[in-house]
Structures are given as C-alpha cells and as structure tokens.
Amino acid sequence: MIQPHGGSLINKELPKFEKDRILDEVDEFEKIQVKISTVKVIKNIAFGVFSPLEGFMNRNDYKYVLEHMYLENNVAWPIPIVLDITQDKANSFRINDKILLTDPKEIPIALMDVDDIYEYNKKEFAEKVYGTLDRNHPGVDSVFKMKDKLLGGEIFLINEPRSVYPELDLKPIETRVLFKQKKWDRVVAFQTRNPPHLGHEYIQKAGLTYVDGLFINPVIGKKKIGDFLDEIIIKAYQALIDEYYPKDRVVLSTFETEMMYAGPKEAIFHAIARKNFGCDHIIIGRDHAGVGDYYGPYDAHKIFDQFPDLGIEPIKFRSFSKCSKCNAVVNDKICPHPPEMQNFFAGTEIRKALQSGKPPDPEVMRPEVAKVILNYKNPFVT
Amino acid sequence: MSEDEHKVEYSTVSIPKPLVNKIKERMKGTGFSSVSSYVTYVLRQVLSSIEQEERSKEAFTKEEEEKVKQRLRDLGYID
C-alpha cells in the first residue's frame, strides 16, 4: 500500500491518562475558542489525514508553501494550514506557552504548543493560494475575514470531535486496515461535493477498472450557498452503490473538511489527503474544486505536472457526456461524434429538473438517486 | 523577523561540467528556466520513486490493526 505523505502516518491523539490530566487542569491554561471548520482541521491533523502536518504551520512552512507549494522540509503541500488569532490574543501568548483550543461550545479539543506567533499579509495569502483578490471568490473572502495574526505549533488531541456521520467517519489508519483486509493494494479515490449523475458513475467505474478498489470520499462540511446538502450526497451515494456497484469493490466514507474552492491547488490538497487514506490514484475531473470562472477547466490536471514526488497518481478525466450515436457515456477523447449528439450532464439542467420536483432524464441521473433528492423540499445549502 | 529571513535557502551542489552540458541539452523545450530547477525536479522524482519502493512498510502495528478491525466490524465495513 502507498506510504503516507511524508513517510509516516501522524497520530496526535494523547493517551487517556494524559488527556485526563489535562482535563483536570483545564482552568490553568489560556484558551482559544475556534470555529467548527478549525475543529475539523484539528481532527484531520490529529488522525493523520493531513500527514505530515503535526500542527498549525509556523512562518517558515507558511512562507515555503505560499512560494513553492512545498513545506520547509521539502514535502509537497499546496495550501497553508494556519490558525488565525486576534492581536489581543497574540499579545497574551509567548513562545513555548501551552494553550487549550476549545470548540464553539467551549469543549476542550486540543492542547497546542506555541511555536510561533507571526504577522501575515492577507492579500499575499489570497493572491498566491487563489490567484485572485476578488472578494466574490468564497476562499478569498474567507482569507480577508481572518484575524490579524497567525499562531503556529504542534497540537495534541484531547477530545475527539463528534462526527456528523460517525458510521461513515473513517480515519486513515482505519481505511488502510480496511483496504488491507480487502486485499486492495491499488485504490482510486473519488472526491465529490455533489450527488452522483451517470457521468460520475462512468468515471468512477472507468477508474475502478484499472485498480483493486474505489474509495468514494464526499467532502462534508461548510459549503457555499446553492451546493447540495451533505445528507443528500451521502444518501444518494448509498442508493447508487446499493443498486449499481459491486459491494466488495467500493468503500464510502466521509472527509470532514471545509471546501476552499482553490481549484488546482485544492486538487493537490485533496490528493494528499486521499494518499494518507491509502489511495494511490485519484480521479481529477474538469474544474476540480473550482468556483465561477477563476480557473481554467483543466488547470487542476496541469498542476500535477509540477509534483513529480506526490506519490498518488491523478487519473485525469476531461468532459464526459452521453452520446446518442454511441448510446454510451463517453468523453471527448474516445467519441468522434459532434456536440449536438452529446448530452453533457449539465448541472444547471439537473438542478432545474429537481427544483421543479421532477426526476431528471434517467439517462442523466439514476432514478434511485433522483428519488433521494426529491424527498427533500429544499436539497440545497441556503 | 525581517523579509530577508523569509527567503528560501539554497545550497550549491557541484556537478561535473560535461553533465551540466548534457542536462542543458536535455532541458531544451521542457520549459525549465535553469539547470537548478531542472535538477530539483529530477531529484524530487528520484526520491519519490525510492519512497514508492518502500510501499510494503505498514503504517500501523499489528496491535493497532486488531483494534481497528473491531471498529470496522462494528461499523459493518467488514464481517
């Protein structure tokens, strides 16, 4: 099986006796209350989804990542993982302090060793990660809403945050044992934030044809208005797998993280996380993790050429469609027929049908999937 | 910390001149702007293949594996 990114799977969960000791001394620590999306980051660091990260980046890693898409120790990493704090908080901490990170309900989540407190330039962050300063880009807007200072340092998990879907919440060590148990050496990951249509099914099955197993890994977490609700994505996939997939070749599990819509750089980030889950291939489609028209449709394909040492291989798919002449789902590389013979699985058309309460054409979306979505009065994030 | 201290550090490596000339030939039409960036890319590729050869090494111990299997059974992922 593929090695974790950077060579070893990070585990920052403290043993029970140490957790208990810290929880007994809770009042002695300075605290920072973090938002839910940061709680998810802490959990992902602690259980190795973000291996080799062991905490929030210090200024050197932050700078290296922004400038080179590599960590200071020369391991590929495309997007800074940072903890922002107010100037007031920054003034109250010193290097080597141990502070407690709590969730929005003030439940202690992790202990952090303060290694660095530093300033950063929001414009530089946004420009280098997202390639734009347009506040209409949700990622850029998030950067400009960040607090003014960054805190770097190792974290130690003391309370595992509750998952929204515990039965589908597998950690990298669990997926790795599962793949080993299934005797899968080569696994292809599929990243998604949408319920599946037949085009998705086609690329997943095409990818699966060449490896031992398919790891469907929807992103669960804060998304932009108009995206599908997490619950619908999960139920839709469960319905699809039940009816149309070989059960011994597919694993469905969630990836709890916030979408950043960083396009090509997020494609690399998604690939690294899936490598840590034990996948050696990842499907990268058209405009992966994109939003609006900030990125070219195949920028997320091209960026992989800059990383000869990523380990996980992208399986790059171009646009796909249902060709009326071939009577099959095809892509532009394998089908010679003109656009007027192609049904392109247009998201807007599918949405329009669903919003009017009608199932989309069964040649575009499986009736079982459409049924799941139509059971909801409003299937979208509002 | 000053801006200068943020800059990425580099080391100089000596490469025999004939090899440098060969690299320059090989680089033509690749889009690489310098011998250094080309050599960095190639070294990353080489180190990555060495790491790939170590694939057989497990990322977990036997004890951890048994514990995880129980949870996977409880969740219905394995029988």
Interface residues (C-beta under 8 A of the other chain):
Chain A: M1 I2 Q3 P4 G7 S8 L9 R59 N60 K63 Y64 E67 H68 N74 Y118 E167 L170 P172 I173 E174 R176 V177 L178 K180 Q181 K182 V251 G278 F307 P308 D309 L310 G311
Chain B: M1 H6 V8 Y41 V42 R44 Q45 L47 S48 E51 Q52 E54 R55 K57 E58 A59 F60 E64 E65 V68 K69 R71 L72 L75 G76 Y77 I78
